[in-house]
Amino acid sequence: MQVETDKEFWMRQLEEWRKLVQNRESKKLQKLNSHDTDSINNDATNQSG
């Protein structure tokens, strides 16, 4: 089994945290945007139809 150095360990940790934060932020944004974009999308579909 390969032993990772401190740097490798922390780089991996940082990468994992980054992914977690991005996922959390994108979910927050989706919730916030869903309220705003519903009315915008409805307007757009009504105009194109």
PDB file of N, H, CA, C and O in Angstrom:
ATOM      1  N   MET A   1       0.846  -1.192   0.000  1.00  0.00           N
ATOM      2  CA  MET A   1       0.000   0.000   0.000  1.00  0.00           C
ATOM      3  C   MET A   1       0.885   1.248   0.000  1.00  0.00           C
ATOM      4  O   MET A   1       1.859   1.345   0.746  1.00  0.00           O
ATOM      5  N   GLN A   2       0.515   2.189  -0.856  1.00  0.00           N
ATOM      6  H   GLN A   2      -0.276   2.110  -1.462  1.00  0.00           H
ATOM      7  CA  GLN A   2       1.311   3.409  -0.974  1.00  0.00           C
ATOM      8  C   GLN A   2       0.957   4.388   0.141  1.00  0.00           C
ATOM      9  O   GLN A   2      -0.213   4.628   0.442  1.00  0.00           O
ATOM     10  N   VAL A   3       1.998   4.939   0.737  1.00  0.00           N
ATOM     11  H   VAL A   3       2.948   4.744   0.492  1.00  0.00           H
ATOM     12  CA  VAL A   3       1.795   5.943   1.786  1.00  0.00           C
ATOM     13  C   VAL A   3       1.855   7.315   1.131  1.00  0.00           C
ATOM     14  O   VAL A   3       2.831   7.640   0.454  1.00  0.00           O
ATOM     15  N   GLU A   4       0.816   8.120   1.330  1.00  0.00           N
ATOM     16  H   GLU A   4       0.023   7.856   1.880  1.00  0.00           H
ATOM     17  CA  GLU A   4       0.835   9.439   0.699  1.00  0.00           C
ATOM     18  C   GLU A   4       1.532  10.455   1.590  1.00  0.00           C
ATOM     19  O   GLU A   4       1.499  10.363   2.818  1.00  0.00           O
ATOM     20  N   THR A   5       2.146  11.401   0.956  1.00  0.00           N
ATOM     21  H   THR A   5       2.172  11.476  -0.041  1.00  0.00           H
ATOM     22  CA  THR A   5       2.815  12.466   1.701  1.00  0.00           C
ATOM     23  C   THR A   5       1.765  13.431   2.239  1.00  0.00           C
ATOM     24  O   THR A   5       0.603  13.402   1.833  1.00  0.00           O
ATOM     25  N   ASP A   6       2.196  14.278   3.156  1.00  0.00           N
ATOM     26  H   ASP A   6       3.139  14.302   3.486  1.00  0.00           H
ATOM     27  CA  ASP A   6       1.277  15.285   3.701  1.00  0.00           C
ATOM     28  C   ASP A   6       0.693  16.140   2.590  1.00  0.00           C
ATOM     29  O   ASP A   6      -0.499  16.448   2.588  1.00  0.00           O
ATOM     30  N   LYS A   7       1.543  16.519   1.650  1.00  0.00           N
ATOM     31  H   LYS A   7       2.511  16.270   1.651  1.00  0.00           H
ATOM     32  CA  LYS A   7       1.081  17.391   0.569  1.00  0.00           C
ATOM     33  C   LYS A   7       0.009  16.681  -0.249  1.00  0.00           C
ATOM     34  O   LYS A   7      -1.031  17.264  -0.554  1.00  0.00           O
ATOM     35  N   GLU A   8       0.259  15.430  -0.603  1.00  0.00           N
ATOM     36  H   GLU A   8       1.104  14.956  -0.355  1.00  0.00           H
ATOM     37  CA  GLU A   8      -0.720  14.672  -1.388  1.00  0.00           C
ATOM     38  C   GLU A   8      -2.041  14.552  -0.638  1.00  0.00           C
ATOM     39  O   GLU A   8      -3.119  14.701  -1.214  1.00  0.00           O
ATOM     40  N   PHE A   9      -1.934  14.280   0.657  1.00  0.00           N
ATOM     41  H   PHE A   9      -1.058  14.159   1.125  1.00  0.00           H
ATOM     42  CA  PHE A   9      -3.135  14.144   1.476  1.00  0.00           C
ATOM     43  C   PHE A   9      -3.950  15.428   1.461  1.00  0.00           C
ATOM     44  O   PHE A   9      -5.159  15.399   1.229  1.00  0.00           O
ATOM     45  N   TRP A  10      -3.291  16.552   1.707  1.00  0.00           N
ATOM     46  H   TRP A  10      -2.309  16.575   1.895  1.00  0.00           H
ATOM     47  CA  TRP A  10      -4.017  17.824   1.788  1.00  0.00           C
ATOM     48  C   TRP A  10      -4.529  18.275   0.434  1.00  0.00           C
ATOM     49  O   TRP A  10      -5.590  18.893   0.342  1.00  0.00           O
ATOM     50  N   MET A  11      -3.786  17.973  -0.608  1.00  0.00           N
ATOM     51  H   MET A  11      -2.925  17.471  -0.533  1.00  0.00           H
ATOM     52  CA  MET A  11      -4.274  18.320  -1.945  1.00  0.00           C
ATOM     53  C   MET A  11      -5.550  17.538  -2.254  1.00  0.00           C
ATOM     54  O   MET A  11      -6.486  18.069  -2.851  1.00  0.00           O
ATOM     55  N   ARG A  12      -5.573  16.270  -1.840  1.00  0.00           N
ATOM     56  H   ARG A  12      -4.812  15.839  -1.355  1.00  0.00           H
ATOM     57  CA  ARG A  12      -6.757  15.444  -2.067  1.00  0.00           C
ATOM     58  C   ARG A  12      -7.926  15.959  -1.229  1.00  0.00           C
ATOM     59  O   ARG A  12      -9.055  16.047  -1.712  1.00  0.00           O
ATOM     60  N   GLN A  13      -7.646  16.299   0.031  1.00  0.00           N
ATOM     61  H   GLN A  13      -6.729  16.227   0.423  1.00  0.00           H
ATOM     62  CA  GLN A  13      -8.685  16.838   0.908  1.00  0.00           C
ATOM     63  C   GLN A  13      -9.277  18.118   0.320  1.00  0.00           C
ATOM     64  O   GLN A  13     -10.494  18.305   0.295  1.00  0.00           O
ATOM     65  N   LEU A  14      -8.398  18.984  -0.145  1.00  0.00           N
ATOM     66  H   LEU A  14      -7.409  18.832  -0.125  1.00  0.00           H
ATOM     67  CA  LEU A  14      -8.826  20.257  -0.714  1.00  0.00           C
ATOM     68  C   LEU A  14      -9.731  20.024  -1.919  1.00  0.00           C
ATOM     69  O   LEU A  14     -10.757  20.686  -2.078  1.00  0.00           O
ATOM     70  N   GLU A  15      -9.342  19.084  -2.756  1.00  0.00           N
ATOM     71  H   GLU A  15      -8.508  18.546  -2.628  1.00  0.00           H
ATOM     72  CA  GLU A  15     -10.133  18.776  -3.951  1.00  0.00           C
ATOM     73  C   GLU A  15     -11.517  18.262  -3.565  1.00  0.00           C
ATOM     74  O   GLU A  15     -12.518  18.648  -4.170  1.00  0.00           O
ATOM     75  N   GLU A  16     -11.571  17.395  -2.561  1.00  0.00           N
ATOM     76  H   GLU A  16     -10.759  17.081  -2.070  1.00  0.00           H
ATOM     77  CA  GLU A  16     -12.857  16.850  -2.123  1.00  0.00           C
ATOM     78  C   GLU A  16     -13.745  17.948  -1.547  1.00  0.00           C
ATOM     79  O   GLU A  16     -14.943  17.996  -1.828  1.00  0.00           O
ATOM     80  N   TRP A  17     -13.160  18.824  -0.745  1.00  0.00           N
ATOM     81  H   TRP A  17     -12.187  18.785  -0.517  1.00  0.00           H
ATOM     82  CA  TRP A  17     -13.931  19.930  -0.163  1.00  0.00           C
ATOM     83  C   TRP A  17     -14.463  20.840  -1.245  1.00  0.00           C
ATOM     84  O   TRP A  17     -15.602  21.304  -1.190  1.00  0.00           O
ATOM     85  N   ARG A  18     -13.611  21.089  -2.239  1.00  0.00           N
ATOM     86  H   ARG A  18     -12.685  20.712  -2.283  1.00  0.00           H
ATOM     87  CA  ARG A  18     -14.016  21.968  -3.334  1.00  0.00           C
ATOM     88  C   ARG A  18     -15.259  21.411  -4.028  1.00  0.00           C
ATOM     89  O   ARG A  18     -16.196  22.148  -4.335  1.00  0.00           O
ATOM     90  N   LYS A  19     -15.251  20.098  -4.269  1.00  0.00           N
ATOM     91  H   LYS A  19     -14.490  19.499  -4.020  1.00  0.00           H
ATOM     92  CA  LYS A  19     -16.399  19.466  -4.921  1.00  0.00           C
ATOM     93  C   LYS A  19     -17.643  19.579  -4.050  1.00  0.00           C
ATOM     94  O   LYS A  19     -18.727  19.888  -4.543  1.00  0.00           O
ATOM     95  N   LEU A  20     -17.484  19.328  -2.754  1.00  0.00           N
ATOM     96  H   LEU A  20     -16.602  19.077  -2.353  1.00  0.00           H
ATOM     97  CA  LEU A  20     -18.623  19.417  -1.837  1.00  0.00           C
ATOM     98  C   LEU A  20     -19.220  20.819  -1.841  1.00  0.00           C
ATOM     99  O   LEU A  20     -20.436  20.991  -1.914  1.00  0.00           O
ATOM    100  N   VAL A  21     -18.348  21.811  -1.762  1.00  0.00           N
ATOM    101  H   VAL A  21     -17.360  21.671  -1.703  1.00  0.00           H
ATOM    102  CA  VAL A  21     -18.825  23.196  -1.718  1.00  0.00           C
ATOM    103  C   VAL A  21     -19.527  23.557  -3.021  1.00  0.00           C
ATOM    104  O   VAL A  21     -20.577  24.198  -3.004  1.00  0.00           O
ATOM    105  N   GLN A  22     -18.954  23.149  -4.148  1.00  0.00           N
ATOM    106  H   GLN A  22     -18.101  22.628  -4.162  1.00  0.00           H
ATOM    107  CA  GLN A  22     -19.574  23.451  -5.437  1.00  0.00           C
ATOM    108  C   GLN A  22     -20.951  22.819  -5.537  1.00  0.00           C
ATOM    109  O   GLN A  22     -21.899  23.447  -6.009  1.00  0.00           O
ATOM    110  N   ASN A  23     -21.059  21.564  -5.089  1.00  0.00           N
ATOM    111  H   ASN A  23     -20.290  21.054  -4.706  1.00  0.00           H
ATOM    112  CA  ASN A  23     -22.360  20.892  -5.123  1.00  0.00           C
ATOM    113  C   ASN A  23     -23.364  21.637  -4.270  1.00  0.00           C
ATOM    114  O   ASN A  23     -24.498  21.868  -4.690  1.00  0.00           O
ATOM    115  N   ARG A  24     -22.950  22.011  -3.077  1.00  0.00           N
ATOM    116  H   ARG A  24     -22.029  21.824  -2.736  1.00  0.00           H
ATOM    117  CA  ARG A  24     -23.847  22.696  -2.156  1.00  0.00           C
ATOM    118  C   ARG A  24     -24.271  24.042  -2.734  1.00  0.00           C
ATOM    119  O   ARG A  24     -25.447  24.403  -2.682  1.00  0.00           O
ATOM    120  N   GLU A  25     -23.312  24.782  -3.285  1.00  0.00           N
ATOM    121  H   GLU A  25     -22.357  24.489  -3.328  1.00  0.00           H
ATOM    122  CA  GLU A  25     -23.616  26.102  -3.847  1.00  0.00           C
ATOM    123  C   GLU A  25     -24.542  25.977  -5.048  1.00  0.00           C
ATOM    124  O   GLU A  25     -25.476  26.767  -5.192  1.00  0.00           O
ATOM    125  N   SER A  26     -24.298  24.997  -5.910  1.00  0.00           N
ATOM    126  H   SER A  26     -23.539  24.355  -5.793  1.00  0.00           H
ATOM    127  CA  SER A  26     -25.137  24.871  -7.097  1.00  0.00           C
ATOM    128  C   SER A  26     -26.562  24.489  -6.713  1.00  0.00           C
ATOM    129  O   SER A  26     -27.512  24.920  -7.367  1.00  0.00           O
ATOM    130  N   LYS A  27     -26.724  23.685  -5.660  1.00  0.00           N
ATOM    131  H   LYS A  27     -25.953  23.335  -5.129  1.00  0.00           H
ATOM    132  CA  LYS A  27     -28.072  23.343  -5.200  1.00  0.00           C
ATOM    133  C   LYS A  27     -28.774  24.571  -4.647  1.00  0.00           C
ATOM    134  O   LYS A  27     -29.963  24.777  -4.894  1.00  0.00           O
ATOM    135  N   LYS A  28     -28.037  25.391  -3.897  1.00  0.00           N
ATOM    136  H   LYS A  28     -27.072  25.224  -3.697  1.00  0.00           H
ATOM    137  CA  LYS A  28     -28.612  26.636  -3.367  1.00  0.00           C
ATOM    138  C   LYS A  28     -29.057  27.525  -4.517  1.00  0.00           C
ATOM    139  O   LYS A  28     -30.162  28.069  -4.502  1.00  0.00           O
ATOM    140  N   LEU A  29     -28.190  27.670  -5.515  1.00  0.00           N
ATOM    141  H   LEU A  29     -27.293  27.228  -5.527  1.00  0.00           H
ATOM    142  CA  LEU A  29     -28.499  28.537  -6.643  1.00  0.00           C
ATOM    143  C   LEU A  29     -29.699  28.008  -7.415  1.00  0.00           C
ATOM    144  O   LEU A  29     -30.547  28.784  -7.856  1.00  0.00           O
ATOM    145  N   GLN A  30     -29.774  26.681  -7.580  1.00  0.00           N
ATOM    146  H   GLN A  30     -29.085  26.051  -7.222  1.00  0.00           H
ATOM    147  CA  GLN A  30     -30.908  26.101  -8.293  1.00  0.00           C
ATOM    148  C   GLN A  30     -32.204  26.427  -7.573  1.00  0.00           C
ATOM    149  O   GLN A  30     -33.197  26.779  -8.209  1.00  0.00           O
ATOM    150  N   LYS A  31     -32.202  26.314  -6.241  1.00  0.00           N
ATOM    151  H   LYS A  31     -31.395  26.028  -5.724  1.00  0.00           H
ATOM    152  CA  LYS A  31     -33.407  26.631  -5.472  1.00  0.00           C
ATOM    153  C   LYS A  31     -33.772  28.097  -5.653  1.00  0.00           C
ATOM    154  O   LYS A  31     -34.932  28.427  -5.901  1.00  0.00           O
ATOM    155  N   LEU A  32     -32.776  28.981  -5.528  1.00  0.00           N
ATOM    156  H   LEU A  32     -31.834  28.713  -5.327  1.00  0.00           H
ATOM    157  CA  LEU A  32     -33.036  30.413  -5.656  1.00  0.00           C
ATOM    158  C   LEU A  32     -33.506  30.750  -7.066  1.00  0.00           C
ATOM    159  O   LEU A  32     -34.461  31.505  -7.247  1.00  0.00           O
ATOM    160  N   ASN A  33     -32.834  30.189  -8.055  1.00  0.00           N
ATOM    161  H   ASN A  33     -32.058  29.575  -7.908  1.00  0.00           H
ATOM    162  CA  ASN A  33     -33.147  30.520  -9.440  1.00  0.00           C
ATOM    163  C   ASN A  33     -34.466  29.924  -9.893  1.00  0.00           C
ATOM    164  O   ASN A  33     -35.127  30.485 -10.766  1.00  0.00           O
ATOM    165  N   SER A  34     -34.859  28.804  -9.320  1.00  0.00           N
ATOM    166  H   SER A  34     -34.322  28.349  -8.610  1.00  0.00           H
ATOM    167  CA  SER A  34     -36.081  28.146  -9.780  1.00  0.00           C
ATOM    168  C   SER A  34     -37.277  29.070  -9.594  1.00  0.00           C
ATOM    169  O   SER A  34     -38.192  29.062 -10.417  1.00  0.00           O
ATOM    170  N   HIS A  35     -37.285  29.866  -8.529  1.00  0.00           N
ATOM    171  H   HIS A  35     -36.541  29.873  -7.861  1.00  0.00           H
ATOM    172  CA  HIS A  35     -38.397  30.793  -8.309  1.00  0.00           C
ATOM    173  C   HIS A  35     -38.360  31.906  -9.353  1.00  0.00           C
ATOM    174  O   HIS A  35     -39.397  32.295  -9.891  1.00  0.00           O
ATOM    175  N   ASP A  36     -37.177  32.410  -9.630  1.00  0.00           N
ATOM    176  H   ASP A  36     -36.335  32.095  -9.193  1.00  0.00           H
ATOM    177  CA  ASP A  36     -37.052  33.517 -10.577  1.00  0.00           C
ATOM    178  C   ASP A  36     -37.286  33.053 -12.011  1.00  0.00           C
ATOM    179  O   ASP A  36     -37.984  33.719 -12.775  1.00  0.00           O
ATOM    180  N   THR A  37     -36.705  31.914 -12.377  1.00  0.00           N
ATOM    181  H   THR A  37     -36.138  31.372 -11.756  1.00  0.00           H
ATOM    182  CA  THR A  37     -36.742  31.485 -13.772  1.00  0.00           C
ATOM    183  C   THR A  37     -38.099  30.937 -14.175  1.00  0.00           C
ATOM    184  O   THR A  37     -38.416  30.912 -15.364  1.00  0.00           O
ATOM    185  N   ASP A  38     -38.913  30.495 -13.222  1.00  0.00           N
ATOM    186  H   ASP A  38     -38.656  30.515 -12.256  1.00  0.00           H
ATOM    187  CA  ASP A  38     -40.236  29.986 -13.581  1.00  0.00           C
ATOM    188  C   ASP A  38     -41.023  31.054 -14.328  1.00  0.00           C
ATOM    189  O   ASP A  38     -41.560  30.789 -15.404  1.00  0.00           O
ATOM    190  N   SER A  39     -41.097  32.244 -13.772  1.00  0.00           N
ATOM    191  H   SER A  39     -40.661  32.459 -12.898  1.00  0.00           H
ATOM    192  CA  SER A  39     -41.866  33.307 -14.412  1.00  0.00           C
ATOM    193  C   SER A  39     -41.213  33.728 -15.725  1.00  0.00           C
ATOM    194  O   SER A  39     -41.907  34.024 -16.698  1.00  0.00           O
ATOM    195  N   ILE A  40     -39.889  33.755 -15.756  1.00  0.00           N
ATOM    196  H   ILE A  40     -39.325  33.514 -14.966  1.00  0.00           H
ATOM    197  CA  ILE A  40     -39.184  34.145 -16.981  1.00  0.00           C
ATOM    198  C   ILE A  40     -39.446  33.111 -18.072  1.00  0.00           C
ATOM    199  O   ILE A  40     -39.739  33.469 -19.213  1.00  0.00           O
ATOM    200  N   ASN A  41     -39.342  31.832 -17.723  1.00  0.00           N
ATOM    201  H   ASN A  41     -39.105  31.541 -16.796  1.00  0.00           H
ATOM    202  CA  ASN A  41     -39.564  30.778 -18.704  1.00  0.00           C
ATOM    203  C   ASN A  41     -40.995  30.799 -19.219  1.00  0.00           C
ATOM    204  O   ASN A  41     -41.229  30.598 -20.411  1.00  0.00           O
ATOM    205  N   ASN A  42     -41.941  31.038 -18.343  1.00  0.00           N
ATOM    206  H   ASN A  42     -41.751  31.201 -17.375  1.00  0.00           H
ATOM    207  CA  ASN A  42     -43.335  31.098 -18.762  1.00  0.00           C
ATOM    208  C   ASN A  42     -43.542  32.236 -19.756  1.00  0.00           C
ATOM    209  O   ASN A  42     -44.229  32.062 -20.762  1.00  0.00           O
ATOM    210  N   ASP A  43     -42.962  33.379 -19.485  1.00  0.00           N
ATOM    211  H   ASP A  43     -42.403  33.520 -18.668  1.00  0.00           H
ATOM    212  CA  ASP A  43     -43.077  34.511 -20.404  1.00  0.00           C
ATOM    213  C   ASP A  43     -42.483  34.158 -21.759  1.00  0.00           C
ATOM    214  O   ASP A  43     -43.072  34.450 -22.800  1.00  0.00           O
ATOM    215  N   ALA A  44     -41.319  33.530 -21.740  1.00  0.00           N
ATOM    216  H   ALA A  44     -40.841  33.292 -20.894  1.00  0.00           H
ATOM    217  CA  ALA A  44     -40.635  33.197 -22.981  1.00  0.00           C
ATOM    218  C   ALA A  44     -41.459  32.206 -23.800  1.00  0.00           C
ATOM    219  O   ALA A  44     -41.583  32.358 -25.015  1.00  0.00           O
ATOM    220  N   THR A  45     -42.019  31.198 -23.144  1.00  0.00           N
ATOM    221  H   THR A  45     -41.918  31.075 -22.157  1.00  0.00           H
ATOM    222  CA  THR A  45     -42.790  30.198 -23.888  1.00  0.00           C
ATOM    223  C   THR A  45     -44.079  30.800 -24.417  1.00  0.00           C
ATOM    224  O   THR A  45     -44.525  30.446 -25.509  1.00  0.00           O
ATOM    225  N   ASN A  46     -44.680  31.702 -23.662  1.00  0.00           N
ATOM    226  H   ASN A  46     -44.318  31.990 -22.775  1.00  0.00           H
ATOM    227  CA  ASN A  46     -45.911  32.341 -24.123  1.00  0.00           C
ATOM    228  C   ASN A  46     -45.653  33.202 -25.352  1.00  0.00           C
ATOM    229  O   ASN A  46     -46.464  33.230 -26.278  1.00  0.00           O
ATOM    230  N   GLN A  47     -44.543  33.893 -25.360  1.00  0.00           N
ATOM    231  H   GLN A  47     -43.884  33.871 -24.608  1.00  0.00           H
ATOM    232  CA  GLN A  47     -44.223  34.766 -26.489  1.00  0.00           C
ATOM    233  C   GLN A  47     -43.909  33.951 -27.735  1.00  0.00           C
ATOM    234  O   GLN A  47     -44.352  34.295 -28.831  1.00  0.00           O
ATOM    235  N   SER A  48     -43.141  32.865 -27.572  1.00  0.00           N
ATOM    236  H   SER A  48     -42.781  32.586 -26.682  1.00  0.00           H
ATOM    237  CA  SER A  48     -42.748  32.080 -28.740  1.00  0.00           C
ATOM    238  C   SER A  48     -43.938  31.307 -29.300  1.00  0.00           C
ATOM    239  O   SER A  48     -43.970  31.008 -30.493  1.00  0.00           O
ATOM    240  N   GLY A  49     -44.928  30.976 -28.446  1.00  0.00           N
ATOM    241  H   GLY A  49     -44.903  31.220 -27.477  1.00  0.00           H
ATOM    242  CA  GLY A  49     -46.093  30.216 -28.888  1.00  0.00           C
ATOM    243  C   GLY A  49     -47.045  31.126 -29.563  1.00  0.00           C
ATOM    244  O   GLY A  49     -48.102  30.687 -30.016  1.00  0.00           O
TER     245      GLY A  49
END
